Amino acid sequence: MSIRPNKLYGSPNTLAPHYSRFRVSERLLLTGHSHQAWPDAGFAGQVEAWEDAAHLVDDKWERAFAKAERVRTGWRQLLGDDDGDITLGTSTHELVARFLSALPLRTRPRIVTTDGEFHTIRRLVDRLAEEGIEIVKVASDSAAQLSERLTAAIDDRTAVAIVSAVLFRNAHIVPGLAAVQQTCTRHGVELLVDAYHALDAIPFDLHDERLTGAFVVGGGYKYCQLGEGNCFLRVPAACSLRPVITGWFSEFSALDEAEANGHVAYGTGADRFAGATYDPTSHYRAAAVFEFFATHGLSPALLREVSRHQIGVLAEAFDALDLPPTVMSRDSETPLDRVAGFMALRGAQAGEISRALRARDVYTDSRGDVLRLGPAPYLTDRQLRDAVGALGEVAAPPRVP
């Protein structure tokens, strides 16, 4: 069944009944950037995981691995990468840590990245800097020129370039990543693209983006509505890296080699970055949500159309508040078509305003001086305007009598 976008803008929203457990019709959930609601289908998947464990005990793993493969298929489809190698993990932290441990940092002791990466990557590379690895961070304040800065910083001493497809602070889409990939290839450098804030917020097809040679990391906690524990690392073809941080699942397809040669063996492709025993419940939930999205035609293209409409509604409503820039402002210079899944508002009291909105049952997200309004396809235009109206009430400066 394919949903027409206009069925999502008015009341009742066609999708909202499928999110009854999160009560999306009763609350103003604009936490779409940090945590979208889960469809009821995910609850059914979670119950199925418990029931399989109870009935099958240790024989549950055949069913669990089948769910994991359905999750891999979901990621491949979002990436337009039908034959891609996908390693699953509970967090991007564990996957990025394994990836970094595989790099030839003795011979290429240099990492090029940006000052706008999410905390997972920022913290790991900052710690490497304390151990003597050269970390070059190019400015991310203008996403339009970000790829050019990265390209200029890459050289033959560089082990990897790391960049987000969408910047997590302001939702700006980073263009020109294909040029970064070309430069990396020319210098023998790996490229890691953080697509967490892009997937299901904007279409991100690796072939269209000319990024088939890149590693890609991402997860389902945000726009994909999969909940926690559903992250991935996409591994390019012919990868021969040997991560130091390595799990015994990597030996599933390499046990004979390990026994014959007496050294640490690795599986091929994504198996090189495999972990170890995990809680499969998240994969049951994710498999059910991927099926829900497929059944209702919630493709990246449709979700992007809905997101652009909703960001436009939010921007128009916010501009109409006419708040003093000293109280709160938005970046009106960046065209809305260069903004992904949320609207970033800047103000010194962003955290305080977010808490005040929460007292009114308006859920938002703030980081530092940025208040983030993250819409989702189960919200109506009226709900978005009501949320901005509440923002105006709590943020408006007191009138002088």
Disulfide bonds with the S-S distance in Angstrom:
none
